[in-house]
Amino acid sequence: MPNFCDISDSVRIINLTDSKFKTFRIAFKMLLPLDKETASEHAVLTSIVCRLTNEYPEYTALSRKLASLYGASIYSDITKMGDNQVLNVALSGISGKYAFGGEKMEQELLSILLSAVFTPLKDERGLFPEESFVQEKRQIIEAIEADFNDKRIYAIDKCLKELYRNEKAGLSKYGTLESVKNIDETKLPKFWNNVLKKAQFVIFVSGDCDYKYIENTVREKFNFERAPYKLTNEAKKAGQELHVVSEEMKLAQSKLVLGFKTECEDINAMKLMSVIFGGSPTSKLFMNVREKLSLCYYCSCRPALLKKALLVESGVETDKLEAAKEAILKELEDIRQGNITEEEFTAAKLALYNSLNGIEDSLYSLEIFYQNQIFDSEVLTPMEQLKKIEAVSLSDVINAAKLTKLDTVYTLVGTTVNN
């Protein structure tokens, strides 16, 4: 079970240290409301701050230092959690007990990470280095364009935008392509200062390291006045009328994405229901819609529990779009009617067991597992969560399906591809 240290009401350190590992990780998660006015700046900034530090103002110098620390690495990414944006800057390296030269690995690596987060490198103008800004801005633009070019990702993103219409979660984690292109370089230092003062910080310390040293050093860093955001996650019910959106593109294969909303309060029943529905190779969508009826190239579902939503995605021949939609909805109706075999029920529990059973073997998996519980009132270990899953009954699954309603239908209709 992780240990929690609350430095303040907006800064929490989660201790996941374990001597069975030969490495350790320190990850700063900065949570802010997802907002179209700030999302793009945050996306670019998260990458900029870990490129260079005041101690290592050149890329080669920082790379050489990390290489000398047995191949340590610093990196960043940006994700969404419901209506919130998560800025992640993390660093990993080997445990100090395996350092041949007796290096204090926690001290060395934490120093680099804290410098990147709290005192990122600025040039003589007081701005972030122009080369870093240009490169990271270009990479975010390329990431947005790559998502557009991958029509499977594009269709999912478009359905989510429609499913979460008029909600913060409908916005991309990167903001928009236009907003990224229009970022004002001169305002970025102010944006980062705002992150430091207003973000909710969740700091993960995992693996084999001196946790107490890290806790005390981090505590000293938060000796400035902060006015953190109050984070929320609104879960709206399905609309009274079905929301239908369709686009056409020159594609060989159409995409069908169905967005559902649920009023089910039993998260574990919802997880199990989604696996039976379309979350594994033994699910109804895979075995019946894809394999038996051959209506889809792929067909699966995944829950978005923070938003009490469920998404079904599929690749379909254009002339089979309606048949595929009806077949998908029939499988959900079968669950509502209790048409679930003992084999399906057992296989779904086994699939969840397998996914939970391996989490404690990976520092990254552990971190993400507990990150996904940040907004939960009760934090569970993988084994505790497994026991909750095991306790879910067939009637619980049926009830979860009955409380799940189709809200949005998005189709990306493939038209004839001309040579």
C-alpha positions in Angstrom: 0.0 0.0 0.0 1.4 3.4 -0.9 2.2 5.9 1.9 0.9 9.5 1.4 2.7 12.6 2.6 0.6 15.8 2.3 3.0 18.8 2.3 -0.1 21.0 1.9 -3.6 20.7 0.6 -2.3 20.9 -2.9 1.0 19.0 -2.8 1.1 15.3 -2.1 4.0 12.9 -2.2 3.1 9.2 -2.9 5.7 6.8 -1.6 5.9 3.6 -3.7 9.5 2.7 -2.8 10.4 -1.0 -2.8 13.8 -2.5 -2.4 13.0 -5.3 -4.9 13.7 -3.0 -7.8 17.2 -2.0 -8.9 16.0 1.4 -10.2 13.9 4.3 -9.0 11.7 7.0 -10.4 10.6 10.5 -9.3 7.7 12.0 -11.2 6.1 15.4 -10.8 2.5 15.4 -11.9 1.1 18.9 -12.2 -2.7 18.9 -12.5 -4.6 21.9 -13.9 -8.1 22.5 -15.4 -8.1 21.8 -19.1 -8.7 25.1 -20.7 -8.5 26.2 -24.3 -6.7 29.4 -23.3 -3.8 27.6 -21.7 -3.7 24.0 -23.0 -1.3 24.6 -25.9 1.1 26.7 -23.8 1.2 24.0 -21.1 1.9 21.3 -23.7 4.9 23.1 -25.1 6.2 24.2 -21.8 6.2 20.7 -20.3 8.7 19.7 -23.0 10.8 22.8 -22.8 11.6 22.8 -19.1 13.3 19.4 -19.2 15.5 20.0 -22.2 18.1 22.1 -20.4 18.8 23.4 -16.9 20.8 26.2 -15.4 23.6 23.8 -14.5 23.6 22.2 -17.9 22.5 24.9 -20.4 23.5 22.8 -23.4 21.8 19.7 -24.6 25.1 17.8 -25.0 26.1 18.7 -21.4 22.9 17.5 -19.9 23.0 14.3 -22.0 26.6 13.7 -20.9 25.7 14.2 -17.3 22.8 11.8 -17.5 24.9 9.2 -19.3 27.6 9.5 -16.5 24.8 8.6 -14.0 24.5 5.1 -15.5 22.1 6.1 -18.3 19.6 8.1 -16.2 16.9 9.8 -18.2 14.6 12.8 -17.8 11.5 13.2 -19.9 8.1 14.7 -20.0 4.6 14.1 -21.4 1.1 15.5 -21.1 -2.1 13.7 -20.6 -5.8 14.3 -19.7 -7.7 13.1 -16.7 -11.3 13.9 -17.1 -11.6 17.7 -17.2 -8.0 18.2 -16.2 -4.6 18.4 -17.9 -1.7 16.5 -16.4 1.8 17.9 -16.9 4.4 15.2 -16.2 8.1 15.7 -15.7 9.9 12.6 -14.5 13.4 11.2 -14.0 14.6 7.7 -13.5 17.9 6.0 -12.8 19.6 3.1 -11.0 19.5 2.7 -7.3 22.4 4.2 -5.5 23.5 0.8 -4.0 24.5 -0.3 -7.5 26.5 2.8 -8.3 30.2 1.7 -8.7 31.5 5.1 -7.7 29.3 5.5 -4.6 27.3 8.3 -6.2 24.4 9.6 -4.2 21.9 8.9 -7.0 18.9 10.4 -5.3 20.8 13.7 -4.7 22.2 13.8 -8.2 19.0 13.1 -10.0 16.6 15.0 -7.8 18.8 18.1 -8.2 18.4 17.9 -11.9 14.7 17.4 -11.7 14.1 20.2 -9.3 16.1 22.6 -11.3 14.1 21.7 -14.4 10.8 22.2 -12.6 11.4 25.2 -10.4 14.2 27.1 -12.1 14.1 26.2 -15.8 16.8 27.7 -18.0 16.1 31.2 -19.4 18.3 33.3 -21.8 19.5 36.8 -21.5 16.0 38.0 -22.5 14.4 36.3 -19.5 12.7 33.9 -21.9 13.1 30.2 -22.5 15.8 29.5 -25.1 14.5 30.2 -28.6 15.8 27.0 -30.0 14.0 24.9 -27.4 10.8 26.8 -28.0 11.0 26.4 -31.8 11.8 22.7 -31.6 9.2 21.8 -28.9 6.5 23.8 -30.7 7.2 22.0 -33.9 7.0 18.6 -32.2 3.6 19.4 -30.7 2.4 20.5 -34.1 3.7 17.3 -35.6 2.0 15.3 -32.9 -1.3 17.0 -33.7 -0.9 16.4 -37.4 0.1 12.7 -36.8 -3.2 12.2 -34.9 -5.1 13.7 -37.8 -3.3 11.4 -40.2 -4.1 8.3 -38.2 -7.8 8.1 -38.9 -8.4 5.6 -36.1 -7.1 8.2 -33.5 -8.8 11.0 -35.4 -12.2 9.3 -35.2 -11.8 8.6 -31.5 -10.8 12.2 -30.8 -13.7 13.5 -32.8 -16.2 11.3 -31.0 -14.8 12.3 -27.6 -15.1 15.9 -28.6 -18.8 15.4 -29.4 -19.5 13.1 -26.4 -18.0 15.8 -24.1 -19.5 18.7 -26.0 -19.5 21.9 -23.9 -17.2 20.1 -21.3 -13.5 20.7 -20.7 -12.8 17.1 -21.4 -13.8 17.7 -25.0 -10.6 19.6 -25.6 -7.4 18.0 -26.9 -4.6 17.7 -24.4 -2.6 19.8 -26.8 -5.2 22.4 -27.3 -5.7 23.2 -31.0 -3.3 23.3 -33.9 -4.1 27.0 -34.4 -3.5 27.9 -30.8 -0.1 26.0 -30.8 1.0 27.9 -33.9 0.0 31.2 -32.3 1.8 30.8 -29.0 3.4 34.0 -27.8 6.9 33.1 -26.8 7.2 36.1 -24.5 4.3 35.0 -22.3 5.6 31.5 -21.6 7.6 32.3 -18.4 4.4 33.8 -16.9 2.5 30.7 -17.9 5.1 28.5 -16.1 5.1 30.6 -13.0 1.3 30.2 -13.0 1.7 26.4 -13.2 4.1 26.5 -10.1 1.7 28.6 -8.1 -1.7 27.1 -9.1 -1.2 23.4 -10.1 -2.1 20.6 -7.8 1.1 18.6 -7.4 1.2 14.9 -7.0 4.8 13.6 -6.7 5.5 9.9 -7.1 8.6 8.3 -5.6 9.0 4.7 -6.6 11.6 1.9 -6.6 14.7 1.6 -4.5 15.9 4.9 -3.1 16.2 7.1 0.0 12.6 8.3 0.2 13.1 10.4 3.3 15.8 12.5 1.7 13.6 13.1 -1.3 10.6 14.0 0.8 12.6 16.5 2.9 14.2 18.1 -0.1 10.9 18.5 -2.0 9.3 19.9 1.1 11.9 22.7 1.2 11.1 23.6 -2.4 7.5 24.4 -1.6 8.3 27.3 0.7 6.5 29.9 -1.4 3.0 31.2 -1.4 0.6 29.2 -3.7 -3.0 29.6 -4.7 -3.9 26.3 -6.2 -6.9 25.5 -8.5 -9.8 23.5 -7.2 -10.0 20.6 -9.6 -13.3 19.1 -10.7 -14.5 16.3 -12.9 -18.1 16.7 -14.1 -19.8 13.6 -15.4 -22.9 14.6 -17.4 -25.7 12.2 -18.2 -26.6 11.1 -21.7 -28.6 13.6 -23.7 -32.4 13.1 -24.2 -31.8 12.9 -28.0 -29.1 10.8 -29.8 -26.3 13.1 -30.9 -25.2 12.0 -34.4 -22.2 13.4 -36.3 -20.8 12.3 -39.6 -17.9 13.3 -41.8 -16.7 12.1 -45.2 -13.1 11.5 -46.3 -11.4 9.7 -49.1 -10.6 6.5 -47.2 -10.7 2.8 -47.9 -12.2 2.0 -44.5 -14.9 3.9 -42.6 -14.7 4.4 -38.8 -17.6 4.1 -36.4 -17.3 5.3 -32.9 -20.1 5.1 -30.3 -20.0 7.2 -27.1 -22.0 6.0 -24.1 -22.8 7.7 -20.8 -23.5 5.7 -17.6 -25.2 6.4 -14.4 -23.7 3.3 -12.8 -22.0 4.1 -9.4 -20.3 0.7 -9.2 -17.0 1.3 -10.9 -15.9 -2.3 -10.7 -19.2 -3.6 -12.2 -18.6 -1.0 -15.0 -15.1 -2.3 -15.6 -16.3 -5.9 -15.8 -19.2 -5.1 -18.0 -17.0 -3.2 -20.5 -14.6 -6.2 -20.7 -17.5 -8.6 -21.4 -18.9 -6.2 -23.9 -15.7 -5.4 -25.9 -12.6 -5.3 -23.8 -10.9 -8.6 -24.6 -10.4 -11.2 -27.3 -13.2 -13.2 -25.7 -15.7 -10.3 -25.6 -19.0 -10.2 -27.3 -17.9 -7.5 -29.8 -14.8 -9.4 -30.8 -16.3 -12.8 -31.0 -19.7 -11.9 -32.5 -19.5 -8.6 -34.4 -16.0 -9.0 -35.7 -15.5 -12.8 -35.9 -18.9 -14.4 -36.4 -20.6 -11.6 -38.4 -17.5 -10.2 -40.0 -18.9 -6.7 -39.8 -15.7 -4.9 -38.6 -12.0 -5.1 -39.1 -11.7 -4.3 -35.4 -14.2 -3.6 -32.7 -13.5 -2.9 -29.0 -14.6 -0.8 -26.1 -12.9 1.0 -23.2 -14.4 2.8 -20.2 -13.6 6.4 -19.3 -14.5 6.0 -15.6 -13.8 9.6 -14.4 -16.4 10.8 -17.0 -18.7 7.9 -16.5 -18.4 7.1 -20.2 -17.8 4.2 -22.5 -16.4 4.3 -26.0 -16.8 1.6 -28.7 -14.5 2.0 -31.8 -14.6 0.0 -35.0 -13.2 0.0 -38.5 -16.0 -0.9 -41.0 -16.7 -1.2 -44.7 -18.8 1.8 -45.7 -21.8 -0.2 -46.7 -21.8 -2.1 -43.4 -21.9 1.0 -41.1 -25.5 0.7 -40.1 -25.4 -3.1 -39.7 -22.3 -2.8 -37.5 -24.0 -0.2 -35.3 -27.1 -2.3 -34.8 -25.0 -5.4 -34.1 -22.9 -3.5 -31.5 -26.1 -2.3 -29.8 -27.6 -5.8 -29.8 -24.6 -7.1 -27.9 -25.1 -4.5 -25.2 -28.8 -5.3 -25.1 -27.9 -9.0 -24.7 -25.9 -8.1 -21.6 -28.8 -6.1 -20.3 -31.0 -9.1 -20.7 -28.6 -11.3 -18.8 -27.4 -13.3 -21.9 -23.9 -13.8 -20.5 -22.4 -17.2 -20.5 -20.4 -18.5 -17.5 -17.4 -18.7 -19.9 -17.8 -15.0 -20.8 -18.1 -14.0 -17.2 -15.1 -16.0 -16.0 -12.9 -14.9 -19.0 -13.6 -11.3 -18.3 -12.6 -11.6 -14.7 -9.5 -13.5 -15.7 -8.6 -10.7 -18.2 -8.9 -8.1 -15.4 -6.9 -10.3 -13.1 -4.1 -10.6 -15.6 -3.9 -6.9 -16.2 -3.8 -6.2 -12.4 -1.5 -9.0 -11.5 1.5 -7.6 -13.4 1.3 -4.0 -12.3 3.6 -4.4 -9.3 6.4 -5.6 -11.6 6.9 -2.3 -13.3 7.6 1.1 -11.7 5.9 2.9 -14.5 2.8 0.7 -14.3 2.6 1.3 -10.6 2.8 5.0 -11.1 0.1 5.1 -13.7 -2.1 2.7 -11.6 -2.1 5.0 -8.6 -2.2 8.2 -10.8 -5.6 6.9 -12.1 -6.9 6.9 -8.5 -5.9 10.5 -7.8 -9.6 11.6 -7.7 -10.9 8.5 -5.9 -12.1 8.7 -2.3 -10.6 5.3 -1.6 -7.1 4.3 -2.9 -6.7 0.5 -3.5 -3.7 -1.7 -4.2 -3.8 -3.9 -7.3 -4.7 -6.9 -5.2 -7.4 -4.9 -3.3 -8.9 -3.8 -6.5 -8.8 -7.5 -7.7 -10.9 -8.5 -4.7 -13.4 -5.8 -5.6 -13.6 -7.2 -9.1 -14.0 -10.8 -7.8 -16.9 -9.7 -5.7 -18.9 -8.3 -8.7 -21.9 -10.5 -9.5 -23.7 -11.2 -12.7 -26.6 -9.1 -11.6 -24.2 -6.2 -10.9 -22.9 -6.4 -14.5 -26.5 -6.5 -15.9 -27.4 -3.5 -13.9 -24.3 -1.6 -15.1 -25.4 -2.3 -18.7 -28.9 -1.2 -18.0 -27.6 2.1 -16.7 -25.4 2.7 -19.8 -27.0 4.7 -22.6 -25.9 5.6 -26.1 -25.3 9.4 -26.3 -23.2 10.0 -29.4 -22.7 8.3 -32.8 -19.7 9.4 -34.8 -19.0 8.1 -38.3 -16.0 8.9 -40.5 -17.4 7.7 -43.9 -14.9 6.5 -46.3 -15.6 7.6 -49.9 -14.0 6.1 -53.0 -10.2 6.8 -53.1 -9.4 8.2 -56.6 -6.0 7.4 -58.1 
